[in-house]
Amino acid sequence: MTSPERVAIGQVVGTHGLRGCLKVRAFGDGPENLLRADVVTLGGQIDDPGAVAMKVLGAESGGAKEVRLILADVADRESAAKLRGRLVMVESGQLEPLAEGEYYQYQLVGCRVEAKDGRALGTVREIWPTGAADVLVVEDPEGEQRLIPTGGDFLQEIDISARRIVVQVIPGLLDPL
């Protein structure tokens, strides 16, 4: 991974008012990182070479997991509407530090997953939010995908520096999608 790493913290879902305010759906548990950002990068995907960094002029909560952002160079509703669907990203160093034992989703993607008995299960390809506990989408070397919940006692060990997650396997957990 290159440093600094871009992290998606939201997505533009619409406009608010006539003066270019963006409605952004915050990713993760809440909007705190969006509310405190001084600069955000807007792009179609994390590695978008055409992504543009923009200064944040104002940010406020707009509802559950929604933030209203006012950005430099987005002066009217028409300009804001053109940004709908763009990811809102920051550099990983801008994220609020988490308590020990807590992780940002982007840190889990790419980690290898092993059963508690040492069997290799695959690699985390993405994370699906479900409303209750998120679900890891784990892909094995043959391309088979399995869903592993993050809640309960399924995740036994997470070692971000080693890029490794150990899971408790129960009957049916490893059935392919």
N, C-alpha and C positions, 0 to 999 in steps of 0.2 A: 504494500500500500504506500502511496505517496503521502507526504505530509506537507501542508495540512490537508486533511481529508474533508471532502464536502459531505454534508449530512442533510437529507431532506427532513425538514421539521413541519412541513405543511404543504397545502396545495391551494391555489387560487380557485375558488368556486363561484365567484361572482363579483359584483360591484355593490357599492353602497353610496347613495347620493349622487350628486352631479359633478363633484370635484376630483374624481379619480381615486377615491378610496376603494381598496380591494377588500373583499371578504375572503378570508383564508381559513380553511379547515385545518386545525392543528393535529399533527400526528402524535402518537404516544399518549401518555396519561393526562396531559394538560397543556395549556398554551404558554407556560412560563418562559420558555426559550424564545418564542416568537415575540412576546411582550417586551423582552429585554434586549433584543437584537438592535445594533446600531446600523449594521449593513447586512443585507440579504442578497442572495444570488438567485435569479429566476432562470429556469431552463426547463426543457422538455424531459430531461432525465439527469441523473447524477453526473454522468460524464459528458454532458452536452458541451461541445466545444464553443457553441454560440451563446452559452449562458452569460447573463449580464448581471454584474454586481450593481446594487442600487442602495443609496443611503436611505435609511428609515427616518422620516420626519415626524411620524407619530404612530402610536399603536395603542389600541384599547380592546378590552374584551367585548365581544358582540353576541355572546350566548355560549352555550355549552360547546366547548372545543372549537370556538370560532373567534378569530381575531380580525379586527379591522385595521388594515395597514395603510398609511399614507407614505408614498415613496416619492423621492425626488424624480423629476422628469415624467411623472404620470399625473398630468394636470386636469384631465377631464374623464368623463364616464366612457367615452369612446376608446380612449387610450387604455383605460383599465379593462374594458371588456375584451380587448385583444389579448390580454394576459391570462384569461380563463384557462384552466387546465395546467398551467405551469407549476412546476415544483418550486417551493420556497426553501432555499437551502442556506446553511451557514457552515463555516469551518468548524470542525469538531472541537477546536480549542475555545470556541465561543459558548459551548454548551455549559449549562449549570452543572457543577460537580455533583455526583450522586453519593449517597451513603454507601458504606461497605456492603457488599452483597447485592447491590442494585446495578443494573446494566441498561444501556440504551439498546434498542433493537438493532441498530446498525452494527453494534459490536458482536452480536450473535451470528449474523449472516456470514457465511463462510467458515464457521467453526465446524470441526469434525465432531461427529456424534458417535459415542460408544455406549454399549450396554454395560451395566454394572459388572458383568462377568468378563468384560474385555473385548467382546465382539464389536468389530467396526460396523456401524449402521449406515454411515453416509455423511453428507455435508448439509448444513442448513442453507437452503437456497432462498427462502423468504419466510416471512412471518405473517400469518393471517390474524387480524384482530377479530374476535368473536363476540365481544361484549362482556363475557365473563373472563376467562383466561385466554390469552393468545395461544396460537397453535404454531409450532415449528413445522415447516415443510422440509423434510429431510429426503435428499436424493442419494441413492446408492450408486456405485460405479456403473451399474447396468442401466441406469436411468429410471429405475422404479422409485416412486415417491411414496412416502409415508407421513402421516400426520402425528405429531407428538405434542400433547398439551403441555403448557408451561405451568399450569396450576397443580395443586396438590403436592404429592411427593414424587412426581415423575422426574423432575430435574434434580439429580442427586449432587452434582458438582458442576460448577462453571468456572473454568480457568481461562480468562480472556487472554492473558499473556501467552499461554500455550495453545490458544485457539481450539479448546477442547471442552465438550459437554458430555457428562456421563448421565445416562438416564436409567430409571428403574423400568424394566420391561414386564408387562403383565400380559396374560393371554389376549390375543387379538390386536395388540398394539402395533405389531409389525406387519399386519396385513396390508398389502399394497392398495392404493386408491382404486 
